[in-house]
Amino acid sequence: MLIADDEVRDYGNAEKVQPLKEKWEESGYHVISMANDWKTIYGEDVVKTGAFHWLEEFADDGASSETKQEEQAKADIQYVMYLGTNDKDTNKPVFTQEEAKEKARDILIRHFGGYTLQEANGGWIGDDGVVYQEYTLVIYLSGTTEEAVHAAADELIRVFNQSSVLIQANPTTTAFYSGK
């Protein structure tokens, strides 16, 4: 993993990357330092000039406050839930694949009124060293709240006898387009 810690030849920040460096090393990654491991960064004749400004500082693009409010109103969070279908205690499927889809559909339609469901396969090495494979349902949700997602996840965890459900919250913009 590369850390941008060269404050002389680049716009790195050694203090800011230190916790990340420690975390990566603890996780077993080989950490490469721009400051200590690279002889050159951009080339012999390239010099650092000025100051680097993070993108957030450029957020004011001249758009009117009305336009910004309209964009914020369209902003959405897309929730993605990954539901394993192996029993947490036995690591064996709780239901057939068709039964799993049907049970998930029933729960999702009651909680949200709409959803997108995809099938996937997951795998992991258990504490016992055995490689487990699992039929997984990937659920996409928009136009909802974290509380509603958690309420559905609580029911999915109970029905599918899971330890947890992986939930991602991804900022997005959502619009239904119906043509010109």
C-alpha positions as CSV (number, residue, x, y, z in Angstrom):
1,M,0.0,0.0,0.0
2,L,1.3,3.4,-1.0
3,I,1.3,6.3,1.5
4,A,1.7,9.9,0.4
5,D,4.1,11.1,3.1
6,D,6.6,13.1,1.1
7,E,6.1,16.7,2.1
8,V,9.2,18.0,0.3
9,R,8.7,16.6,-3.3
10,D,4.9,16.1,-3.2
11,Y,1.9,17.3,-1.3
12,G,2.0,14.5,1.2
13,N,1.2,14.7,4.9
14,A,3.2,12.4,7.1
15,E,1.2,13.1,10.2
16,K,-2.1,12.5,8.4
17,V,-1.1,9.1,6.9
18,Q,0.6,7.7,10.0
19,P,-2.6,6.0,11.5
20,L,-3.3,4.5,8.0
21,K,0.3,3.3,7.7
22,E,0.0,1.6,11.2
23,K,-3.4,0.0,10.3
24,W,-2.1,-1.4,7.0
25,E,1.1,-2.8,8.7
26,E,-1.0,-4.5,11.4
27,S,-3.2,-6.0,8.6
28,G,-0.1,-7.5,7.0
29,Y,0.2,-5.1,4.0
30,H,3.6,-4.0,2.7
31,V,3.7,-0.3,3.1
32,I,5.6,1.9,0.5
33,S,6.6,5.4,1.6
34,M,6.9,8.1,-1.1
35,A,9.3,9.9,1.2
36,N,11.6,7.0,2.1
37,D,11.2,4.4,-0.7
38,W,11.2,6.5,-3.9
39,K,14.3,8.2,-5.3
40,T,12.2,10.3,-7.6
41,I,8.6,11.1,-7.7
42,Y,7.9,13.2,-10.8
43,G,11.3,13.5,-12.4
44,E,14.6,15.3,-12.0
45,D,13.5,18.7,-13.3
46,V,10.0,18.8,-11.7
47,V,9.7,20.9,-8.5
48,K,6.8,21.3,-6.2
49,T,5.3,24.8,-6.4
50,G,2.4,26.5,-4.7
51,A,0.1,24.7,-2.3
52,F,-2.3,21.9,-2.9
53,H,-6.0,22.5,-2.3
54,W,-8.3,19.6,-1.6
55,L,-11.3,19.3,-3.9
56,E,-13.7,20.3,-1.1
57,E,-12.2,23.8,-1.2
58,F,-13.4,24.0,-4.9
59,A,-17.0,23.0,-4.1
60,D,-18.4,26.4,-4.8
61,D,-18.7,26.2,-8.6
62,G,-20.8,29.4,-9.0
63,A,-24.1,27.6,-9.1
64,S,-27.0,29.5,-7.6
65,S,-28.3,28.4,-4.1
66,E,-31.6,27.4,-5.8
67,T,-29.7,25.0,-8.1
68,K,-27.7,23.6,-5.2
69,Q,-30.9,23.1,-3.3
70,E,-32.5,21.3,-6.3
71,E,-29.4,19.0,-6.5
72,Q,-29.5,18.3,-2.8
73,A,-33.2,17.4,-3.1
74,K,-32.3,14.8,-5.8
75,A,-29.5,13.4,-3.8
76,D,-30.2,9.9,-2.4
77,I,-28.5,7.1,-0.6
78,Q,-28.6,3.8,-2.3
79,Y,-28.5,1.0,0.3
80,V,-27.0,-2.3,-0.7
81,M,-27.6,-5.3,1.5
82,Y,-25.7,-8.6,1.2
83,L,-27.8,-11.4,2.7
84,G,-26.1,-14.8,3.2
85,T,-28.4,-17.8,3.2
86,N,-26.3,-20.3,5.1
87,D,-27.4,-20.9,8.7
88,K,-25.0,-19.1,11.1
89,D,-24.9,-22.2,13.4
90,T,-24.5,-25.0,10.8
91,N,-23.1,-23.2,7.7
92,K,-25.7,-25.1,5.7
93,P,-28.3,-23.4,3.5
94,V,-31.4,-22.4,5.5
95,F,-33.7,-22.6,2.4
96,T,-33.4,-23.7,-1.2
97,Q,-32.4,-20.9,-3.5
98,E,-36.0,-20.4,-4.8
99,E,-37.3,-20.4,-1.2
100,A,-34.7,-17.9,-0.1
101,K,-35.6,-15.5,-2.9
102,E,-39.3,-15.9,-2.1
103,K,-38.8,-15.2,1.6
104,A,-36.6,-12.2,0.9
105,R,-39.1,-10.8,-1.6
106,D,-41.9,-11.1,0.9
107,I,-39.9,-9.2,3.6
108,L,-38.6,-6.6,1.2
109,I,-42.0,-5.8,-0.4
110,R,-43.6,-5.3,3.0
111,H,-40.8,-3.0,4.2
112,F,-40.1,-1.0,1.0
113,G,-42.8,-1.5,-1.7
114,G,-39.9,-1.9,-4.2
115,Y,-36.4,-3.3,-4.4
116,T,-33.9,-4.9,-6.8
117,L,-32.6,-8.3,-6.0
118,Q,-29.6,-10.0,-7.5
119,E,-28.1,-13.5,-6.9
120,A,-24.5,-13.9,-6.0
121,N,-22.1,-16.5,-4.5
122,G,-19.9,-15.8,-1.6
123,G,-17.2,-17.7,0.2
124,W,-14.9,-17.5,3.2
125,I,-12.6,-19.5,5.4
126,G,-14.2,-20.3,8.7
127,D,-12.5,-20.3,12.1
128,D,-12.2,-24.1,11.7
129,G,-10.1,-23.6,8.5
130,V,-12.8,-25.0,6.2
131,V,-13.7,-23.1,3.1
132,Y,-17.4,-22.4,3.0
133,Q,-19.5,-21.3,0.0
134,E,-22.8,-19.6,0.2
135,Y,-25.7,-18.5,-2.0
136,T,-26.1,-14.8,-1.4
137,L,-28.8,-12.3,-2.2
138,V,-27.8,-8.7,-3.0
139,I,-30.5,-6.2,-2.4
140,Y,-30.5,-2.7,-3.8
141,L,-32.7,0.0,-2.2
142,S,-33.3,3.7,-2.9
143,G,-35.6,6.3,-1.5
144,T,-35.6,4.9,2.0
145,T,-34.0,5.5,5.3
146,E,-31.3,3.8,7.4
147,E,-33.9,3.0,10.0
148,A,-36.1,1.3,7.5
149,V,-33.2,-0.7,6.1
150,H,-32.2,-1.8,9.7
151,A,-35.8,-2.8,10.4
152,A,-35.8,-5.1,7.3
153,A,-32.3,-6.3,8.1
154,D,-33.5,-7.3,11.6
155,E,-36.2,-9.4,10.1
156,L,-33.9,-11.0,7.5
157,I,-31.4,-11.8,10.2
158,R,-34.1,-13.6,12.2
159,V,-35.7,-15.5,9.3
160,F,-32.4,-16.6,7.7
161,N,-30.7,-17.2,11.1
162,Q,-27.8,-14.9,10.3
163,S,-25.2,-13.3,12.5
164,S,-25.4,-10.1,10.5
165,V,-26.3,-8.6,7.1
166,L,-23.7,-6.5,5.3
167,I,-25.1,-3.0,4.5
168,Q,-23.5,-0.4,2.3
169,A,-24.8,3.2,2.1
170,N,-23.7,4.8,-1.2
171,P,-24.4,8.4,-2.0
172,T,-26.1,8.7,-5.4
173,T,-28.5,10.7,-7.5
174,T,-31.7,8.9,-8.4
175,A,-34.2,9.8,-11.1
176,F,-36.8,7.8,-13.1
177,Y,-36.3,8.7,-16.7
178,S,-39.2,8.1,-19.0
179,G,-37.9,9.5,-22.3
180,K,-38.4,12.7,-24.2
